[in-house]
Structure formats: C-alpha cells, structure tokens
Amino acid sequence: MRPRTRVLLLAAVFALLQLANVTGRDTPDSKNYLSYALSLTGADKREAATATIDWSCAGRAAIAHREQNVDVVRFHAPDPAPRVMRECREREWRQVEAMLAAGRTGGHTVPFMPERFMRIFEARPGYPVFLAPFVGLFGVTWGVWAAGVAVTCAGGVLAFLVLRALAASVPLALTGQALFMVLPCGTTAMRPMTEGLLLALTLAALWGCALVLRGRRTRAGLALVGGALLALFTVKHSQALFLGLCLAGAGAAVAVRRRSRGLPPGRGVVALAGAGCAGLLGTVLLARLWHYPSVSESVQDLLTGHFARPDRERPWAEFLQLQGNFWTEWLRRQLWEPVFVAFLAAGALGARRRPAFGAFLVAAACTGFLNQAGHPDINIWGDRLITLAWLLPVLGVPLLLEPVVRRAVVPAQGAWRSRHADLPGHPMR
C-alpha cells in the first residue's frame, strides 16, 4: 500500500470514529466564533444569534440526555433534553436581547458577553474565516463537525510530513500521524475553538524548519514558517508572538552551541532565527497598529471573570500570585497522574536524535506552556491551553522509536533475502 493511501486511510478511520460525538463538543467561547462565521456567510445579528443559540443549546441537551442515561439513580426518569433545551434558549436570548436593545449591534459577533470581552474575538478572524465555508455548505451542526475533522486530519498529515522531512521511515511517520489524532491534541483540535488551527499552523512552521535544516527546499521552508506565523496572527495573535519568540530563541541557542564547538551556526539556523524575530516584531507592531487588546486587558479579563467585576487595582501583583498558585497545583496534579510528564520526557529524548530540529520542536512545545501561563485558570476544560506542548511527543516519540524499528527491520529483510535466495534472478543467486 502506498504511503499516501495509508495516510488517507488513517484519516478516514479517524473521521468515522468522530461520528460518535457530532454534538456536545462546544465550550462557551465556541458561540462567539460560530456567530462570527455566520456573519461572514451573510447572516444578520438575529439570524446568527438564532442559529448559534439553537446549536449550543442542542449540544447541552444532548449531553444532559447522555448523562442521565448512565445515571444509576435517574436513568429511568423522563428525558431531560427538552427541558434543558428550553431553559438554555430562554437564558441565552434574555442576555442577547438585553445587549441588542442597548445598541450592541456592531462587529461580527453576537453580543453574548460584555463588549470588552467580545473585542478579543473580533481580533481573531482566522478561525471564523476557516469555519464559514463548512457552515455555509453543510449547515451549523455538520459544518462545525466537518471543520473539526478537517483541521484535525490536516494536523495529522502535517505531523507525517514533518517526520518524512526528517528522513523518518513511513511507519514512524504514520505513528506520528496516529499520535496526533489519539493524544489530547487531537481531541482538543476537534472542538470548535482556535486550538485546532493553532496546532496545524505550528506543525506547518515545524515542517518549514525541517526543510530548512536539512538544506532541501530552503525557500519553501522559510515561506512555510513565515506563512504560518502570519496565519497564526489572524487566528490568535498571542500565539504568533509566542512562536516567533521561541523560534528566535531556538535559533540563537543552536547557533551558540555550534559556536562553542568551533562550528559555524549554519545559514538555515540563522534564517529561521531571523524569521522568528520578524514574526515577533511584526506581531507586536500590527497588534498596536490595529489596537488589539493588550496584555493588561487580558490580565483584567482573567481576574475579573470576563469583566463581570470591577477592574483590579493591582492586577500584576495578583496575577503573579495566581501564577504561583496555579503551577503548584498543576504540578501536584501531574505528579499524581504523570501521563503528560512521561510523554513529554519521551518526546524530549526523541528530539535529541535530531539536535538542531529538536531545539525548534522543544521551542514550539514551549508555546503551550506560555499560552497556559497567560491564562492560569485551573478550571479550563481539558488543559486545552497547554495542548501545543503535546506536539513534543507527537514528533519526538516516533524519533525515539527509530532505533527499535531499525533493529526490527534489518533482521526481517535478511530473513526475506535468505528465504528467496534460490529464486531465479535473485541478486544473491
């Protein structure tokens, strides 16, 4: 079976498995992105609000139905879905109607939350632009699901391409694709949020790094890195900032290490560091030029519960205190259930097999920690903010398995040659 066929088959199997959960994947922020996407398809505020509220409430009703089915006390009670649907609609429309009556009719998003909070989503057109064609073609429910499948499968394919660019064998590259889909990064990418695109675009940047570092198609590799950073700016500009910073830092670290050994840093490393610096500076300049929400505004959003309370007078002192509390609790939970830590360690060991690329891979994974540090909220579902760190095991574990696969393949090839040595025309004959 050709590698391309294997990649497509793996993606098709993943898509079929996702039919188990077509609804109920949304988070509260998903409504903002969906309403933005619907406005891009031509829907007015009320049309977008109706479709978004119905979709969101249908998801909550489906979850309530499934949870009651396995409730050991109430599984035989009447289906709660109609009641949950009705109450959800009433609650959401009460809030939206009040906002619309107050004149909140501007922008692309439906006013589900205070205006200061909604400005954050107005500055993130990338995901709504990606989502809009799917919603326009398949409707809201199946369009959101199809968009999740598409971006997750794309992430898996990109993991395959990165590993192949690093000269990994086809089985190992397929392992990377499968890991992307089955690890939490795949689960998170399926949710109607920005994380799926963040993961895919970060993998595209890493693909560009692999091409540049191996000296093949250097221009194409740099174009991939630059294009990924530019696209990240439209999806979530803080992620473009973090990735640019980390790529620049990785390039500097590799150059210093090579210099300390009396070796030249390499044109590819310097070029990637320059691309990271350009992404960092470009993000800062464009964010200021377009008056995007600042870091201080993000901190106030966090500490005031999405601006539901008055602004904090000493936000940075409280933010730093919260950082300490968050990472202490986070580490305690990781030590209690160290699956994530174990995968990170395995990925780091695998990254050492490609030292230069490994530095850029670790840098990309660090953007997940930076993203989480910007939002030290322990209650955010499924550690989705740190999910970019899972790219380290996605690409590192297949590289770690490389010697094992090689030792298994070489004896098998020798045995095959021995069994077929008597065939006419065989080179051993």
Summary of the structure (lengths in Angstrom):
residues: 429
radius of gyration: 24.1
end to end distance: 28.1
largest distance: 87.9
contacts: 1427
relative contact order: 0.09
helix: 76%
strand: 0%
